[in-house]
Amino acid sequence: MAIPHIPAIRRGKNYRSLNLNPVQDYRSKETILEVSSINAGIIRKDLRDIEQSRNALRSLSTQELFRICARAGELFTEGTLPLGDGGETQSADQYVSQLSSTSGLPHVMVRRNMTKIAHVLLEMPTILRGLTRGLDISILDSGVGEQGGVPVAYFATTQSLGLVMPSNSPAVNSLWLPSIALRIPVIIKPGREEPWTPYRLIQAFIAAGCPAEAFGFYPTDHEGANAIMEGCGRALIFGDKKTTDKYANNPAVQVHGPGFSKILIGEDEIENWRDYIDVMAASIADNGGRSCINASAVLVPKYAREIADALAQRLGPMKPTRSDDPDAKLSGFANPMMAEYIDSAIDEDLKIPGAFESTAPYRNGTRKVEVDGGTYLRPTIVFCKTWDHPLANREFLCPYASVVEVPQSEMLTKMGPTLVLTAITKDNHFITRLMDADHIDRLNIGPVSTMKISWDQPHEGNLFEFLYRRRSYERVAA
């Protein structure tokens, strides 16, 4: 049986390259897909004509784009869509199975991510209303209009949005979907182990009536990724701190790096900490601990050792199961070397005095395990005596969190940049301080999982404000 092939997509047209990258089953290491790889020169060439792609989207009204998005959401979750250039197709169930086999995500997590993506497409009018802060989005049909009795005008900051995507979680693709409704073409470099989701989304959009030339799909190398970042007027990049630091001060790049999301419990609620074990455990372990919005640290004024032990009792016994188990909680690693690195890094830092792994007594085995040929990391909860310990403010691609005692008066100054913070407190003075903190992107007050997000209130950046700017405008009749 021939191995399926996914071509590059150059302004809506399939392109088979002589250079093919294999995508392997994370357990058997068998190649189950080949993907055309494109060099930087081709990407730069195609970007010269990107205005034609932009014009194709501009020919559609806002309401037409909303209908296309909704239909694409239905097709993505339920439809049978083209897969590659050999006449093959992919059903929704096949997508779940194939993505699971290369990413290590169990079926149940893939389906949850599908639901999140579909929600954005089906609710695009609501999403854009939130992103534009209530703007009549039809104003973008002509670029001018009136809001609150005042003339307004908006213009696009770019002809295309470049995307350097990761492989860790399919739901990150939901971040670029509003770009199509905003009439900005996308130029996508997929994650090496996760070409499935962006490719299927593109096919769903095209089947729903979106102009094919609005999409570029460029599996490529480091140089090609740089060509996308430099050639698109606006770009989103996902990666570790080393990758994203390069673009930290570039206003044309929206950086999505480590989240260092956290939970803190205030002095007024700490005696009730047992009531919040469920929300802490869910924040740490949901989606296999793979998201930037998974909590990686819990800050408390006291009872840190007891809280770490309670979380360890809850999460420590968690084990890998078969990928189609509806109760699966852990994800395998497409790259076993990453699991080896994380496992070794935790063990090495545990040698430094001041930290204790609370999950070890409840795990009944090693942290890194091999099951049915797949490599997994079981949950790790670490009690740290101080915030200065190397393991106190770390983030790993698995269910991991430190529990640290920090005086409430020092929490905000010590915690550092935080993508999502859940603050369990009713202290109005402390809440005011939290509201004023400029190093917290999304703030939840009360026992809300860090994993619960609202797509019309982005937890990291605002795509509309990234892709459009308001200009002063007045028109006088001749």
LINPE-V336960 format. One record per backbone hydrogen bond with DSSP energy under -1.0 kcal/mol. CO is the residue of the C=O (numbers start at 1). NH is the residue of the N-H. If there is no record, write none. Layout:
CO	NH
CO	NH
//
This chain:
4	34
5	85
6	36
8	15
9	217
10	13
13	10
15	8
19	37
21	35
23	32
23	33
25	29
30	25
33	23
34	6
35	21
39	43
40	44
41	45
42	46
43	47
46	49
47	50
49	52
50	54
51	55
52	56
53	57
54	58
57	60
61	65
62	66
63	67
64	68
65	69
66	70
67	71
68	72
69	73
70	74
71	75
72	76
73	77
74	78
75	79
81	90
88	83
90	81
91	95
92	96
93	97
94	98
95	99
96	100
97	101
98	102
99	103
100	104
101	26
104	332
106	110
107	111
108	112
109	113
110	114
111	115
112	116
113	117
114	118
115	119
116	120
117	121
118	122
119	123
123	127
124	128
125	129
126	130
127	131
128	132
129	134
135	137
136	139
137	140
138	141
139	143
143	154
145	152
147	150
150	147
152	145
153	471
155	469
160	234
161	187
162	236
163	189
164	238
169	172
170	173
171	174
172	175
173	176
176	179
177	180
178	182
179	184
180	183
185	161
186	216
187	163
188	218
189	165
195	199
196	200
197	201
198	202
199	203
200	204
201	205
202	206
203	207
204	208
205	210
206	209
211	214
212	215
214	186
215	12
216	188
217	9
219	38
221	225
222	226
223	227
224	228
225	229
226	230
227	231
228	232
234	162
235	254
236	164
237	256
240	244
241	245
244	247
245	248
247	250
250	253
252	235
254	237
256	239
259	419
261	296
262	422
263	299
264	424
266	269
266	270
269	272
270	273
272	275
273	276
276	280
277	281
278	282
279	283
280	284
281	285
282	286
283	295
285	288
286	289
287	290
291	294
296	402
297	263
298	404
299	265
300	406
303	307
304	308
305	309
306	310
307	311
308	312
309	313
310	314
311	315
312	316
315	318
322	325
323	107
325	328
335	338
336	340
337	341
338	342
339	343
340	344
341	345
342	346
343	347
344	348
345	349
346	350
349	352
354	385
356	383
359	362
367	378
369	376
371	374
374	371
375	333
376	369
380	401
381	358
381	359
382	403
383	356
386	389
389	392
396	398
398	400
399	380
401	382
402	298
403	384
404	300
407	410
410	414
411	415
418	441
419	442
420	262
421	444
422	264
423	425
423	446
424	266
427	431
428	432
429	433
430	434
431	435
432	436
439	418
442	421
444	423
446	448
449	452
454	457
462	466
463	467
464	468
467	157
469	155
//
